[in-house]
């Protein structure tokens, strides 16, 4: 079993994605070679058809989920994933304290970001100060 066939079995959309990519590459190649307009148009039409098939399969295999944002936020707050910072002081909106689960999720996200941006993209790390409303510090 080749790596490509293993990927296709693991991801049923892989064959469709590769077909779209191949057709997209063909369109770019035709444009680069300044091929006749009829050939480019035919290739673009085929690319659009392949994209429609892929989008249809994605919608079948990965259905969208409608989430009631208010209920979801209430669930996260009651499970102490996060809570508004200095809520009792009527503080600035948009600042949050993380509960146990929220802190663990944040740590995992920061680790993923660092792995990508610092190691793979070779960027620099900058640490910024934490903000708190004036009334909290009194």
Legacy VTK file of the C-alpha trace (Angstrom):
# vtk DataFile Version 3.0
C-alpha trace
ASCII
DATASET POLYDATA
POINTS 138 float
0.000 0.000 0.000
1.445 3.349 -1.004
1.360 6.488 1.126
-1.113 8.113 -1.303
-3.538 5.192 -1.101
-3.224 5.133 2.692
-4.091 8.847 2.776
-7.031 8.292 0.421
-8.402 5.585 2.720
-7.930 7.772 5.785
-9.534 10.797 4.072
-12.306 9.948 1.592
-12.057 13.477 0.155
-8.361 13.162 -0.713
-8.989 11.862 -4.248
-11.355 14.743 -4.976
-8.941 17.282 -3.490
-6.074 15.964 -5.599
-8.274 16.048 -8.728
-9.095 19.714 -8.029
-5.417 20.490 -7.438
-4.346 18.733 -10.667
-6.941 20.648 -12.676
-5.927 23.916 -11.009
-2.297 23.232 -11.899
-3.362 22.532 -15.494
-5.236 25.859 -15.664
-2.177 27.712 -14.359
0.060 25.909 -16.853
-2.248 26.776 -19.753
-2.337 30.416 -18.703
1.452 30.525 -18.338
1.898 29.070 -21.831
-0.660 31.565 -23.192
-2.766 28.719 -24.567
-5.809 29.467 -26.761
-8.685 31.034 -24.842
-11.001 28.111 -25.676
-8.589 25.634 -24.034
-8.261 27.775 -20.906
-12.035 28.253 -20.697
-12.621 24.503 -21.013
-10.042 23.794 -18.294
-11.559 26.422 -15.989
-15.045 24.979 -16.551
-13.743 21.521 -15.630
-12.008 22.968 -12.535
-15.253 24.602 -11.393
-17.143 21.321 -11.904
-14.579 19.425 -9.825
-14.781 22.070 -7.102
-18.588 21.752 -7.006
-18.317 17.968 -6.604
-15.765 18.408 -3.799
-17.913 21.001 -2.017
-20.960 18.716 -2.282
-19.036 15.786 -0.775
-17.675 17.998 1.999
-21.199 19.117 2.888
-22.329 15.473 3.039
-19.349 14.149 5.032
-18.810 17.204 7.232
-22.255 18.645 7.944
-22.354 22.077 9.494
-23.421 22.279 13.123
-25.661 25.059 14.327
-24.646 26.125 17.833
-26.669 28.445 20.025
-23.900 30.885 20.996
-25.686 32.080 24.150
-26.171 28.536 25.494
-22.607 27.588 24.586
-21.167 30.631 26.396
-23.349 29.873 29.413
-22.124 26.255 29.417
-18.469 27.377 29.305
-19.022 29.871 32.125
-20.858 27.405 34.382
-18.081 24.830 33.886
-15.531 27.520 34.805
-13.725 27.256 31.490
-13.543 31.049 31.623
-15.181 34.002 33.362
-15.094 37.762 32.781
-12.184 39.493 34.552
-13.121 41.536 37.631
-16.815 41.048 36.897
-17.864 42.410 40.289
-16.166 45.742 39.491
-18.055 46.288 36.205
-14.713 46.127 34.425
-13.756 46.559 30.796
-15.497 44.025 28.557
-13.421 41.493 26.661
-10.941 40.443 29.357
-11.308 36.928 30.752
-9.883 34.692 33.479
-9.356 31.052 32.573
-10.540 28.224 34.787
-8.738 24.898 34.988
-9.960 23.563 31.639
-9.601 26.954 29.970
-6.021 27.297 31.203
-5.161 23.845 29.851
-6.742 24.666 26.484
-4.867 27.961 26.375
-1.564 26.217 27.171
-2.147 23.711 24.356
-2.965 26.493 21.869
0.098 28.514 22.889
2.273 25.425 22.463
0.863 24.845 18.970
1.375 28.507 18.041
4.944 28.458 19.330
5.691 25.246 17.447
4.433 26.739 14.213
5.553 30.359 14.400
8.814 30.051 16.326
10.201 26.803 14.960
8.753 26.539 11.478
8.397 30.211 10.552
11.505 31.333 12.507
9.725 34.296 14.131
10.615 35.984 17.431
8.675 35.657 20.710
7.395 38.834 22.374
5.830 38.898 25.835
3.367 41.726 26.517
2.032 43.033 29.861
-1.265 41.865 31.325
-4.040 44.469 31.406
-6.334 45.123 34.371
-8.823 47.887 35.012
-7.664 50.608 37.394
-10.366 49.803 39.971
-9.004 46.238 40.427
-5.574 47.548 41.406
-6.875 49.876 44.164
LINES 1 139
138 0 1 2 3 4 5 6 7 8 9 10 11 12 13 14 15 16 17 18 19 20 21 22 23 24 25 26 27 28 29 30 31 32 33 34 35 36 37 38 39 40 41 42 43 44 45 46 47 48 49 50 51 52 53 54 55 56 57 58 59 60 61 62 63 64 65 66 67 68 69 70 71 72 73 74 75 76 77 78 79 80 81 82 83 84 85 86 87 88 89 90 91 92 93 94 95 96 97 98 99 100 101 102 103 104 105 106 107 108 109 110 111 112 113 114 115 116 117 118 119 120 121 122 123 124 125 126 127 128 129 130 131 132 133 134 135 136 137
